[in-house]
Amino acid sequence: MKHPTSPRSIGLIVAMAALSNAHSAGLSRYGGMCDASAAAPIGRHYFVVANDKDSVLRLYDRDDPGHPFYQEDFTGFLGVADTETDLEGAARIGDRIYWITSHSANSNSDAGTRRRLFATRVDYLGESIRLEAVGTPYRTLLEDLTAHPELKKFGLDKAATLPPESADGLNIEGLSKTPRGGLMIGFRNPRPGGRTLLVPIENPDGIVHGQAARIGSPVLIDLGGRGIRSIDYSDSLGQYLIVAGPHDDEGTFQVYEWTGHSADPPKPVSTGPLAGLNPEALVLYPDLAHREQVLSDDRGEEVNGTRCLRRTLELQSFRGLWIGQ
């Protein structure tokens, strides 16, 4: 006896077909969420990605687009009542991945749960991969930044009270390792004098084990008036790769290479068209020296007239674009 196919089943079939078609066309599509906002590689074939609408970290096979094969909810570890912590940046150092939230104000001008910097450890259990929390989430980074003598001129304390996408709001969206084992924070906003602000943290292990953050000297670079959406240090290139974009929802995206020295201007990288994407994360795989994967925050993408965020989780998806050689 044949069973009728429900509308929900039809929707899932259509969604899976879309995932397959997107991959065959050279643009991978991954299911189970819309808002790819931060990511890091896991070995040579997998990546873990954050969704800025919850505190769940999801693992995907980069070469087999579909739904996550593992996920872990860190809401309890982060000590938040609201699951939307606005995770925006990730940086891998050894077997750890450091994660940072936007530290921005929400619609009520209260950052609250959006002020966390924390670490997870990648554990391999036989053929399984798991993420384990490390230490304690760091909650006072904004206070450290606003108190730092070299950062006072940027007015971060006032910026933190403004909407993050306003001209002078505060919004952290980039996190990278540094060649010396530290972290580099990249700001989407503010952009002092139209330039992009980066701030190093010298003791990432210490801050998740009870130490105060050691803040280094800030750096300003020219990204054509754009802010940072993602930043990652490439060991093979010996440079940072930066995805830059507008501080709001209007404007263009550009990928840059940067040596890390304030005297050296970032250089635009030819990536092909990014139009139609909302690049928010960059994944550098250890086996690919000159090829990277850009992940798109596709919350606003419409399929059959329905925006991604209005669909059920199983019907949501985000795109990944390969750039480089």
C-alpha positions in Angstrom: 0.0 0.0 0.0 1.4 3.4 -1.0 1.4 6.1 1.7 0.7 9.7 0.5 3.7 12.0 0.7 3.1 14.8 3.3 3.9 18.5 2.5 6.6 18.3 5.1 8.2 15.3 3.3 7.9 17.0 0.0 9.7 20.1 1.4 12.5 18.0 2.7 12.9 16.2 -0.6 13.1 19.5 -2.4 15.6 20.8 0.1 17.9 17.8 -0.3 17.7 18.1 -4.1 18.7 21.8 -3.7 21.7 20.7 -1.6 22.8 18.2 -4.3 22.3 20.6 -7.2 24.2 23.4 -5.6 27.2 21.2 -5.0 27.2 19.9 -8.5 27.2 23.5 -9.8 30.4 24.3 -7.8 28.7 26.1 -4.9 28.2 23.7 -1.9 25.0 24.0 0.2 24.8 22.6 3.7 21.6 22.0 5.6 20.3 22.4 9.1 20.8 26.2 9.7 21.0 29.5 7.8 23.3 31.8 9.7 26.9 30.6 9.2 28.7 33.2 11.2 32.0 31.6 12.3 33.9 28.4 11.4 37.1 26.5 11.8 38.6 23.4 10.2 38.5 19.9 11.8 41.2 17.9 10.1 41.3 17.9 6.4 37.7 17.1 5.5 35.4 18.7 8.1 34.5 22.0 9.6 32.7 23.2 12.6 30.4 26.2 12.3 28.5 28.6 14.6 25.1 30.0 14.0 24.6 33.4 15.4 21.0 32.6 16.3 21.9 29.9 18.9 24.8 28.5 20.9 25.0 25.2 19.0 28.2 24.2 17.2 27.7 21.9 14.2 30.1 19.7 12.3 29.9 19.1 8.6 31.8 17.1 5.9 33.1 19.7 3.5 33.0 17.3 0.6 29.6 15.8 1.3 27.1 18.7 1.6 24.1 17.8 3.7 23.1 18.1 7.3 25.5 18.2 10.3 26.8 14.8 11.4 27.4 16.0 15.0 26.3 19.0 17.0 26.8 20.2 20.6 24.8 22.9 22.5 27.0 25.1 24.7 24.1 27.3 26.1 24.6 25.9 29.6 28.4 26.2 29.5 28.1 29.9 28.5 25.7 30.6 31.4 23.1 32.3 29.3 19.3 32.3 29.5 18.9 33.4 25.9 20.3 30.9 23.4 21.1 33.7 20.9 24.7 34.6 22.0 25.6 36.1 18.6 28.7 33.9 17.9 30.7 35.7 15.2 34.4 34.6 15.2 36.5 31.4 15.5 40.2 30.7 15.7 41.9 27.3 15.9 45.2 27.0 17.9 46.4 23.4 18.2 43.5 21.2 19.4 41.5 24.2 20.6 39.1 26.4 18.9 38.4 29.8 20.4 35.1 31.5 19.9 34.0 35.1 20.3 30.6 36.7 20.4 29.9 40.1 18.8 30.0 42.0 22.2 27.4 44.3 20.6 24.2 45.8 22.0 21.0 44.0 21.2 17.7 45.7 20.3 17.3 46.8 23.9 20.9 48.3 23.9 22.0 45.6 26.4 24.7 43.3 25.3 24.0 40.8 28.1 24.6 37.3 26.7 26.7 38.7 23.7 29.8 39.1 25.8 31.7 35.8 25.8 35.0 34.5 24.6 35.5 30.8 25.2 37.3 27.7 24.1 36.4 24.2 22.9 38.7 21.2 22.5 38.6 18.9 19.5 38.5 15.3 20.8 38.9 12.2 18.5 37.2 9.1 20.0 37.9 6.3 17.5 36.1 7.4 14.4 34.1 10.0 16.2 34.8 13.7 16.6 33.5 15.6 19.7 33.8 19.1 21.0 34.5 19.6 24.8 34.3 22.9 26.7 37.6 24.2 28.1 38.0 26.2 31.2 35.5 29.1 31.8 34.0 31.6 29.4 35.6 35.0 29.6 33.0 37.7 30.2 35.0 41.0 30.8 36.7 41.5 27.4 34.7 44.7 26.7 35.8 46.2 30.0 39.4 45.3 29.2 39.1 47.0 25.8 37.5 50.2 27.0 40.1 50.5 29.8 43.1 50.0 27.6 45.0 53.3 27.2 45.7 52.9 23.5 42.0 52.1 22.8 40.4 55.0 24.7 40.5 57.3 21.8 38.2 55.0 19.8 35.3 55.4 22.2 34.4 51.7 22.5 32.4 52.3 25.7 30.0 54.6 23.9 30.0 52.4 20.7 28.9 49.4 22.8 25.6 51.2 23.7 24.6 51.8 20.0 23.0 49.4 17.5 25.8 47.3 16.1 25.1 48.2 12.4 24.8 51.9 13.0 27.6 54.0 11.7 29.4 54.2 15.1 28.2 51.0 16.8 30.4 48.2 18.1 30.5 44.8 16.5 33.2 42.1 16.7 33.1 39.6 13.9 36.6 38.3 13.3 38.9 36.1 15.4 42.2 34.6 14.3 45.3 33.0 15.7 48.5 35.0 15.4 51.9 33.6 14.4 53.0 33.8 18.1 50.1 31.8 19.4 47.9 34.7 20.4 44.5 35.9 19.1 43.7 38.8 16.9 40.2 40.4 17.2 38.8 41.9 14.1 36.1 44.6 14.3 33.3 45.0 11.8 32.4 48.2 13.6 33.4 50.9 14.6 35.8 52.0 11.8 37.8 54.9 13.1 38.4 57.4 10.3 37.1 54.8 7.8 39.8 52.3 8.7 39.4 48.8 10.2 40.4 48.1 13.8 42.2 45.0 15.0 43.3 44.2 18.6 45.6 41.4 19.7 45.1 39.3 22.8 48.4 37.8 24.0 47.2 35.1 26.5 44.3 33.1 25.0 44.9 30.1 27.3 45.1 32.3 30.3 41.8 34.1 29.8 39.9 30.8 29.9 41.7 29.8 33.1 41.0 32.8 35.2 43.6 35.4 34.0 42.8 38.9 32.8 43.2 39.5 29.1 46.6 40.9 28.1 45.7 43.4 25.3 48.3 44.4 22.8 48.6 47.5 20.7 45.7 48.1 18.3 46.3 48.2 14.5 44.3 50.2 11.9 44.3 49.0 8.3 42.6 50.3 5.1 39.9 47.9 3.7 38.2 50.5 1.6 35.9 51.6 4.4 34.8 48.1 5.1 34.9 46.2 8.4 36.0 42.6 9.1 33.6 39.8 8.6 36.2 37.1 9.1 40.0 36.9 9.6 42.3 33.8 9.6 46.1 33.4 9.6 47.4 31.1 7.0 50.6 29.2 8.0 51.3 28.2 4.4 51.0 31.8 3.1 52.5 33.4 6.2 49.7 36.0 6.0 46.3 36.8 7.2 43.3 36.3 4.9 40.5 38.8 5.6 36.9 38.8 4.4 35.8 42.5 4.5 32.3 43.8 4.2 30.0 46.8 5.0 29.2 47.8 8.6 25.6 47.5 7.7 23.6 45.6 5.0 24.6 47.9 2.1 27.8 47.5 0.2 30.2 45.0 -1.3 32.5 42.3 0.0 36.2 41.8 -0.7 38.9 39.3 0.3 42.3 40.7 1.3 45.8 39.3 2.1 47.7 41.1 4.9 51.1 40.5 6.4 50.1 41.5 9.9 52.4 44.5 9.9 50.8 47.9 10.3 53.1 49.5 7.7 52.0 47.0 5.0 48.6 47.7 3.3 46.3 44.8 2.8 46.1 43.6 -0.8 42.9 42.7 -2.6 42.6 39.0 -3.6 40.8 38.0 -6.8 38.2 35.5 -5.8 35.6 35.7 -8.6 32.1 37.0 -7.9 30.8 37.2 -4.3 27.6 38.9 -5.4 24.5 37.2 -3.9 26.5 35.8 -0.9 26.8 37.3 2.6 30.3 36.0 3.5 30.7 35.7 7.2 33.3 32.9 7.7 36.5 31.7 6.1 37.8 28.1 6.5 41.5 27.3 5.8 42.1 23.6 5.5 45.6 22.2 6.4 45.7 20.2 3.1 44.9 23.1 0.8 47.6 25.8 0.8 46.0 28.1 -1.8 42.3 27.2 -1.7 39.8 28.4 0.9 36.1 28.0 1.6 33.9 31.1 2.3 30.7 30.4 4.1 27.7 32.6 3.7 25.1 33.8 6.3 22.0 33.0 4.3 19.3 34.1 6.7 17.8 36.4 4.1 18.0 34.1 1.1 14.6 33.3 -0.4 13.6 29.9 -1.8 10.2 29.7 -3.4 9.3 33.0 -1.8 10.2 32.0 1.8 13.2 33.4 3.6 15.6 30.9 5.1 14.9 31.9 8.8 11.2 31.3 8.3 11.7 27.7 7.4 12.1 24.8 9.8 15.6 23.8 10.8 15.6 20.7 8.5 14.8 22.9 5.5 17.3 25.7 6.3 20.6 25.9 4.5 23.7 28.0 3.9 26.2 28.1 1.1 30.0 27.6 0.9 32.1 29.0 -2.0 35.6 27.8 -2.8 38.1 30.5 -3.7 41.7 30.4 -4.7 43.5 27.8 -6.9 
